[in-house]
Amino acid sequence: MTLTPTPGSHPQAASAPTSDPAWRPALARHVLLRHDRVRGADLLVLPERVVVLHGPAGSIVRLCDGERDVRGIVDELAARHPDAPVAAEVPLFLDRLREEGWLR
């Protein structure tokens, strides 16, 4: 599972995740997650902007329901994709989305 950086995000070093493990990510109030059947892709719909999510990004964002903490999201994805480096990549991905203001 390799996550494609989101447009406009700032690259981070591939070091230890910086997410607070107790953080319970949820979409920001002004952001909607939609699936575009024409493109076959998940989208983040923002005021005056649409961000196309590639690869597993949509399934990760779907788990950001405000109920699961970062560890719960990682555990769920690790169970679905046992050979993927989710523990290293997913917290960094979530941090980038929070930096963009798309997660709270």
Contacts in CASP RR format, 6 or more apart in sequence:
PFRMAT RR
TARGET T0000
AUTHOR 0000-0000-0000
METHOD contacts of the structure
MODEL  1
MTLTPTPGSHPQAASAPTSDPAWRPALARHVLLRHDRVRGADLLVLPERV
VVLHGPAGSIVRLCDGERDVRGIVDELAARHPDAPVAAEVPLFLDRLREE
GWLR
1 56 0 8 1.000
1 77 0 8 1.000
1 81 0 8 1.000
1 84 0 8 1.000
1 85 0 8 1.000
1 86 0 8 1.000
1 89 0 8 1.000
2 89 0 8 1.000
3 55 0 8 1.000
3 56 0 8 1.000
3 57 0 8 1.000
3 60 0 8 1.000
3 89 0 8 1.000
3 90 0 8 1.000
3 92 0 8 1.000
3 93 0 8 1.000
4 54 0 8 1.000
4 55 0 8 1.000
4 57 0 8 1.000
5 11 0 8 1.000
5 96 0 8 1.000
6 51 0 8 1.000
6 53 0 8 1.000
6 57 0 8 1.000
6 96 0 8 1.000
6 97 0 8 1.000
6 100 0 8 1.000
7 51 0 8 1.000
7 52 0 8 1.000
8 100 0 8 1.000
9 96 0 8 1.000
9 97 0 8 1.000
9 99 0 8 1.000
9 100 0 8 1.000
10 96 0 8 1.000
10 99 0 8 1.000
12 18 0 8 1.000
12 92 0 8 1.000
12 95 0 8 1.000
12 96 0 8 1.000
14 88 0 8 1.000
14 92 0 8 1.000
17 70 0 8 1.000
17 87 0 8 1.000
17 88 0 8 1.000
17 90 0 8 1.000
17 91 0 8 1.000
17 92 0 8 1.000
17 95 0 8 1.000
18 91 0 8 1.000
18 92 0 8 1.000
18 95 0 8 1.000
19 70 0 8 1.000
19 91 0 8 1.000
19 92 0 8 1.000
19 94 0 8 1.000
19 95 0 8 1.000
19 98 0 8 1.000
20 70 0 8 1.000
21 69 0 8 1.000
21 70 0 8 1.000
21 71 0 8 1.000
22 69 0 8 1.000
22 70 0 8 1.000
23 69 0 8 1.000
23 70 0 8 1.000
23 94 0 8 1.000
24 66 0 8 1.000
24 67 0 8 1.000
24 68 0 8 1.000
24 69 0 8 1.000
25 64 0 8 1.000
25 66 0 8 1.000
25 68 0 8 1.000
25 70 0 8 1.000
25 73 0 8 1.000
25 94 0 8 1.000
25 97 0 8 1.000
25 98 0 8 1.000
25 103 0 8 1.000
25 104 0 8 1.000
26 64 0 8 1.000
26 65 0 8 1.000
26 66 0 8 1.000
26 103 0 8 1.000
26 104 0 8 1.000
27 33 0 8 1.000
27 44 0 8 1.000
27 61 0 8 1.000
27 64 0 8 1.000
27 102 0 8 1.000
27 103 0 8 1.000
27 104 0 8 1.000
28 101 0 8 1.000
28 102 0 8 1.000
28 103 0 8 1.000
28 104 0 8 1.000
29 104 0 8 1.000
30 46 0 8 1.000
30 47 0 8 1.000
31 44 0 8 1.000
31 45 0 8 1.000
31 46 0 8 1.000
31 101 0 8 1.000
31 102 0 8 1.000
31 103 0 8 1.000
32 44 0 8 1.000
32 45 0 8 1.000
32 46 0 8 1.000
33 42 0 8 1.000
33 43 0 8 1.000
33 44 0 8 1.000
33 45 0 8 1.000
33 58 0 8 1.000
33 61 0 8 1.000
33 62 0 8 1.000
34 42 0 8 1.000
34 43 0 8 1.000
34 45 0 8 1.000
35 41 0 8 1.000
35 42 0 8 1.000
35 43 0 8 1.000
36 42 0 8 1.000
36 43 0 8 1.000
36 52 0 8 1.000
39 52 0 8 1.000
41 52 0 8 1.000
41 53 0 8 1.000
41 54 0 8 1.000
42 52 0 8 1.000
42 53 0 8 1.000
42 57 0 8 1.000
42 58 0 8 1.000
42 59 0 8 1.000
42 61 0 8 1.000
43 50 0 8 1.000
43 51 0 8 1.000
43 52 0 8 1.000
43 53 0 8 1.000
44 50 0 8 1.000
44 51 0 8 1.000
44 53 0 8 1.000
44 61 0 8 1.000
44 102 0 8 1.000
46 102 0 8 1.000
51 102 0 8 1.000
53 61 0 8 1.000
56 77 0 8 1.000
56 81 0 8 1.000
57 93 0 8 1.000
59 77 0 8 1.000
60 73 0 8 1.000
60 77 0 8 1.000
60 90 0 8 1.000
60 93 0 8 1.000
60 94 0 8 1.000
61 97 0 8 1.000
63 73 0 8 1.000
63 76 0 8 1.000
63 77 0 8 1.000
64 73 0 8 1.000
64 94 0 8 1.000
64 103 0 8 1.000
68 76 0 8 1.000
70 90 0 8 1.000
70 91 0 8 1.000
70 94 0 8 1.000
73 90 0 8 1.000
73 94 0 8 1.000
74 86 0 8 1.000
74 87 0 8 1.000
74 90 0 8 1.000
74 91 0 8 1.000
77 84 0 8 1.000
77 86 0 8 1.000
77 90 0 8 1.000
78 84 0 8 1.000
78 86 0 8 1.000
78 87 0 8 1.000
94 103 0 8 1.000
97 103 0 8 1.000
98 104 0 8 1.000
END
